[in-house]
Amino acid sequence: MENARQALVKTGGDHIVKSVARTCQTLVYFDEVRRPLSVVEVAKELGYPQSSTSALLKSLVKLGFLSHDAGRKSYFPTERVPLLGSWMNPDLFGEGTIHRLLRAVSERTQHVVVLATKNGDEAEYLQVIRPKKSSIHHISLGTRRPLGNSGVGRVLLSRFSDDEVSSLLRKINAYRAPDQPAVDVKAFVASLAETRAKGYYLSTDQVVQGSGLISMPFPNHLSSRLFAVGVGAPTDVILRSEKKIVGIMREEIVQKLRKMS
């Protein structure tokens, strides 16, 4: 029986651009097997040279369509893939449940709301809800933040064990750019206990001067992936409204998801 990847090639004849065909075939292959794949597996199944397969997968990671698990040496699609068609068949994203919860938080706080997930050594914004009168303009879909130096990164890491966090941060320090400061691994891990106890983290002037973000874990009732939700506003507003914003986030997300489960 002809599979989707074979049909994909036949429909375009000789006019298909090779790089486009390989990209589409790779994504279709993930859809078929529905599990993480290594470079070797993709190259063997699709008949590509291993070097060009590795380059292709790394490019898709940089573009935000794949996530990379360095420990397992595997790749897996991110939520940006289903987001491309979410407007046609909304489920968890698009105008679905998660989007409605995020929009409710944004409407009540009148601030920017983001949904982020771990992608390699960074946190990536998968959803951004922006009020018309928002003064925060540096946040956009696909924005990436360092795991060790951002609020959403800290919240995402709080879902892992201390040993896992230590191992990841040491790797990040080893491969960081010369102009990037090293993360104090011991102090970072020690501080995670407070983040876990409070259930959220407030960061100010950490990535962008004059801007703050309140981040908290997004309950994984609707997905096996780990997410963090954040509310962004000018630093003085975040500090002044911390209690109110946290209350709204918990009411609209934690409590409503608990009722749905």
C-alpha positions in Angstrom: 0.0 0.0 0.0 1.4 3.4 -1.0 2.2 5.5 2.0 1.8 9.3 2.4 5.4 10.0 1.7 5.4 8.1 -1.6 2.3 9.8 -2.7 3.8 13.2 -1.7 6.6 12.7 -4.2 4.4 11.4 -7.0 2.0 14.3 -6.9 4.7 16.8 -7.8 6.6 14.9 -10.5 10.0 16.3 -11.4 9.1 19.9 -10.4 9.5 19.4 -6.7 12.4 21.3 -5.1 14.5 18.6 -3.3 14.9 20.5 0.0 11.1 21.2 0.2 10.4 17.5 -0.6 12.7 16.3 2.1 11.3 18.7 4.7 7.7 17.6 3.9 8.6 13.9 3.8 10.4 14.2 7.2 7.3 15.8 8.8 5.0 13.2 7.3 7.3 10.4 8.6 6.9 11.8 12.1 3.2 11.8 11.6 3.3 8.1 10.6 5.5 6.8 13.5 4.3 9.3 16.1 7.4 9.0 18.3 10.8 10.7 18.6 13.3 9.8 15.9 17.1 9.9 15.6 19.1 11.2 12.7 20.0 7.7 11.7 16.4 6.5 11.7 15.2 9.3 9.5 18.2 9.0 7.1 17.7 5.2 6.8 13.9 5.3 6.3 13.9 8.2 3.8 17.1 7.3 2.0 18.9 10.6 2.7 22.6 11.1 3.4 23.1 11.2 7.1 25.0 14.5 7.0 22.2 16.3 5.1 19.6 14.7 7.3 21.3 16.0 10.4 21.5 19.5 8.8 17.8 19.3 7.9 16.7 18.3 11.4 18.8 21.0 13.0 17.4 23.6 10.7 13.8 22.5 11.6 14.8 22.9 15.3 16.1 26.4 14.7 12.9 27.3 12.9 10.8 25.9 15.8 9.2 23.0 14.1 11.2 20.3 15.8 12.5 19.9 19.4 15.8 18.2 20.1 16.5 15.9 23.1 20.3 16.0 23.4 20.3 13.2 26.0 18.4 10.7 23.8 19.7 12.2 20.6 16.2 12.4 19.2 13.9 14.8 17.5 10.2 15.4 17.8 7.7 17.9 16.3 6.7 20.9 18.3 3.3 22.5 18.6 4.2 24.8 15.7 3.4 22.0 13.3 -0.3 21.5 14.3 -0.6 25.3 14.8 -0.1 25.7 11.0 -3.5 24.2 10.4 -5.2 24.9 13.7 -7.4 27.6 12.2 -9.0 24.8 10.0 -9.5 22.2 12.8 -8.9 23.8 16.2 -8.2 21.4 19.0 -5.9 22.4 21.9 -4.6 25.4 20.0 -6.1 27.9 17.5 -9.5 28.8 19.1 -9.5 25.7 21.3 -9.4 25.3 25.0 -5.8 26.5 25.7 -6.3 29.5 23.5 -9.5 30.5 25.3 -7.9 30.2 28.7 -4.9 32.3 27.7 -7.3 34.9 26.2 -9.3 35.1 29.3 -6.2 35.8 31.4 -5.2 38.5 28.9 -8.6 40.1 28.9 -8.8 40.2 32.7 -5.2 41.5 33.3 -5.0 43.6 30.1 -1.5 42.4 29.6 0.4 40.2 27.2 0.1 36.4 27.8 2.4 33.8 26.5 2.5 30.0 26.4 6.0 28.5 26.3 7.6 25.1 26.1 11.1 23.7 26.3 12.9 23.4 23.0 16.4 22.2 23.4 18.3 24.6 25.6 15.7 27.4 25.3 12.1 28.2 26.1 10.0 29.0 23.0 6.8 31.0 22.8 4.1 29.0 21.1 1.2 31.3 21.8 1.1 35.1 22.3 -2.0 37.0 23.2 -1.5 40.7 23.0 -4.1 43.4 24.1 -4.5 46.3 21.7 -3.1 48.8 24.2 -0.2 46.7 25.4 3.1 48.5 25.9 5.1 45.3 25.6 6.3 44.8 22.0 9.4 42.7 22.3 7.4 39.4 22.7 6.2 37.6 19.6 5.3 34.1 18.4 8.5 32.0 18.1 10.5 34.2 20.6 13.1 32.2 22.4 14.5 32.7 25.9 17.5 31.0 27.6 16.3 28.4 30.1 18.8 29.5 32.8 18.2 33.2 32.5 14.5 33.7 32.0 11.3 33.4 34.0 9.6 30.9 31.7 12.8 28.9 31.5 13.0 28.7 35.3 9.4 27.6 35.6 9.8 24.9 32.9 13.0 23.6 34.6 11.1 23.5 37.9 9.2 20.5 36.5 12.4 18.5 36.3 14.5 16.9 39.1 17.4 18.8 40.6 19.8 16.3 39.0 18.3 16.7 35.6 18.4 20.5 35.9 22.1 20.4 37.1 23.1 18.3 34.1 21.3 20.5 31.6 22.7 23.7 33.0 26.2 22.4 33.0 25.8 21.5 29.3 24.4 25.0 28.6 27.4 26.6 30.4 29.8 24.4 28.4 28.5 25.4 25.0 27.4 29.0 25.7 28.5 31.8 23.5 31.5 33.9 24.7 29.3 36.9 25.4 26.8 34.9 27.4 27.2 34.7 31.2 27.4 31.3 32.8 24.5 30.1 35.0 25.4 29.6 38.7 24.2 25.9 38.7 24.3 25.4 42.5 22.4 28.6 43.3 19.9 28.1 40.5 19.0 24.5 41.6 18.8 25.7 45.3 16.3 28.4 44.3 14.0 26.1 42.5 12.6 24.9 45.8 11.0 28.3 46.3 9.7 28.4 42.8 8.0 25.0 43.2 6.6 26.0 46.6 5.1 29.3 45.4 3.9 27.8 42.1 5.1 30.7 40.0 8.1 32.9 39.4 8.3 36.7 39.0 11.2 38.0 36.9 12.0 41.7 36.2 14.6 43.4 34.0 16.0 39.9 33.3 15.8 39.7 29.6 14.6 43.2 28.6 15.2 46.2 30.8 12.0 47.7 32.2 9.9 44.6 31.5 8.7 41.8 33.9 7.0 38.5 33.6 5.0 36.3 36.0 5.4 32.7 34.9 3.7 29.6 36.3 3.5 25.9 35.1 0.6 25.2 32.8 -1.2 22.0 34.2 -0.6 19.2 31.7 -4.2 18.0 31.7 -4.5 18.5 28.0 -1.0 17.4 26.8 2.0 15.3 27.8 4.3 18.2 26.9 5.4 20.6 29.7 4.2 24.2 29.3 4.6 27.5 31.1 2.2 30.4 30.9 3.5 34.0 31.5 1.9 37.4 31.9 4.2 40.2 30.8 4.0 44.0 31.6 6.3 46.9 32.5 8.3 46.2 35.7 6.5 48.7 37.9 3.2 47.2 36.9 4.3 43.6 37.5 5.6 44.5 41.0 2.5 46.5 41.9 0.0 43.9 40.6 1.8 40.6 41.4 -0.9 39.3 43.8 -3.8 40.2 41.5 -2.2 38.8 38.4 -1.3 35.5 40.1 -4.8 35.2 41.3 -6.3 35.7 37.9 -3.9 33.2 36.3 -4.8 30.6 38.9 -8.6 31.2 38.5 -8.6 31.1 34.7 -6.1 28.3 34.2 -5.6 26.0 37.2 -9.1 26.0 38.6 -10.9 25.8 35.2 -8.7 23.0 34.0 -9.3 21.1 37.2 -13.1 21.4 36.7 -12.7 20.1 33.1 -10.5 17.1 34.0 
